[in-house]
Amino acid sequence: MVSTPAGAATELDGATELTREWQRCFHWTSRFLTLTLALFFLFSHALIGDSVNAASQLLGRVKTAPALGYRFPGFAPHEQDFEPSADHFANMNRALQEMLIQSGDDGFANTKIVLFPAWPCDWDVDMKLWGPLKTSVEIKYAGGKLVSMVVEPAERASAVLWANCVKE
């Protein structure tokens, strides 16, 4: 630090202020990148079928308490750019869906639907999700066993494959 008479402007003061501004921006940017990478890894684990890490990341997101002072609990606290943050829980929802159902949606009539690609087999689920070609899949899975499955339209049932938990 340089000592100067009171009120004297120095080049160093301007540089110090720029450094402080850069640090504020870098803090925001690094925090944004950290959260962006967390979302990336959440989706990545789901997409590659890594059920252990996908479940761990999903549960971490679920444990995020809602933002204080808002009427609806669907808003997360400020984590990256503004408050309230609606995208954290939306991304969690999408990752949950990717853990349950994925498809190679190429628009062809033989497009497959893959169920439970990253679902932990010891988790129960009761779901109805939609896949490509107007196909809905309704599943009840409990105690490590498939309880029921309904595919509509019925002719698309042959396009449904199990990646994990259920042996055909």
N, C-alpha and C positions, 0 to 999 in steps of 0.2 A: 504494500500500500504506500502511496506517495502522499506526503504531507504538503498541503498548499495553504496559502492564506485563505481565510473564510470568504466564500463567495467567488473564488477564482475558478473558472472553468478549465478543466484539463482534458486532454485527449483521452487520458486514462479513465476518467469518469464515464465518458461515452462508451468506451470499450467495456467497462464493467457493466453498464446498463444493458448493452447488447448481449453480454455473456449471461446475465440474469434472464433476459428474454429468451435466449436460446435454451437455457436450462428449463424454463417453464414449458416451452414448446416440446423440448425433448422428453420431459416427464410425461406430458400428455401423449406424445407419439409413442414412446416406449410402452406406456400402459395400454394404448390402443393396439399396438402390435402384439403385446402379450395376450390380450383378450381375443384378438383375431386368430392368433395361433391356437389358443385353447379351443375355439370353435372349429378350426381346421382339424385339430387332432380328434375332437369329438366325432366329426363326420368321417374322418379318415378311418378311425377304428371301426366305425359302423360299416363303412363301405368295403373294407377288406375282411370283414368277418371276425374281428378281434373282439369277442363278446366280453372278455374280462375287462379290458381297458375301456371299451365303449360304455359298459355298465358303470364303471368307476367314475368316468367323466360325466355321465348322465346324472348320477346321484349327487355329484358335486354341484351340478347346475340346479338340481331340485332343491338342495339345501339353501340356496340363495333366498334370503328373506325378502319379501316385497318392500318396495320403497315406502318410507314413512310419509304420511301426509296426503296420500292419494286415496281416492274413493274405491278404486278397483285394485284387487291384489295381483292383477296380471302385469303390473309394471315392476321392473327390477330397479334397484337403486342405481344411481349414476355410476357407471363403470367406464365409459369411454367418451362420449361426445355430448350428451345432453340428458336432462332428467325430465320426465321419467323415461326409462329405457324399456321399450316394448320388444326389442329384437332379441334379447337374451332368452326369454321364455319361448319365443317363436322358433328360435334356432334349436332349443332343447326339444321342442315338439317335433321338428323335422328330423332330428337325429333319432328320436324314439321311433318314428315311422321307418327310417332307414334300417334300424335294428330289426324291425318286424317284417318288412316287405321291400323287395327291390325288383327291378325288372330291367331287361335289356330292351327297352322300348325303342324299337327301330321302325315301328309302324307296319311291320309285316304281320300277316295273319298267324304266324307261328311264334309270336313274341312270348317268351316264357316269363313267369312270375315266380320269384324265389322267396320262399317264406323262412323266417327266422335266421337270416344270414348272420346276424350278430346278437341273437337273443340268448341270454343265459338260461340254460335248460331248467334251472331250479326256480325260475320266476314264473308265476301263473299269469295268464292274460286272457282277457275276453275282449275281442276286437272285431271291428268291421272296417276294412280299408279298401280303397279302390286302386286298381292297377290299370295297365293299358287296355285298349280296345273295349272300354266300358265294362270291365270285369270287376266285380266286387267279391271279396273274400271275407267270410265271417268265420271266426275261429274261437273256440273255447279250449284252453289248454290249462290243465291243473294237475298238480302232483306229479309232474314229469310225464304226463300222458295227454294225448289228444282226446278231448271229450267229444267235440263235434266240429265239423267243417262244412260250410255251405259255399259253393262257388256259383255265382250267377253271371252270365248265362251258363247253364250246365255244360254246354259243349266246350267251354273253356277250361273245364276241370283238368283235362289232360295237359294243359299248359302250366299247371301249378306244380312246382318242385319244392322239396324240403332241403334246405342246406344244413340244418342243425336240429337236434332234439327229437325229431320224429323219423322213424325208419319206415319206409314204404314197403 
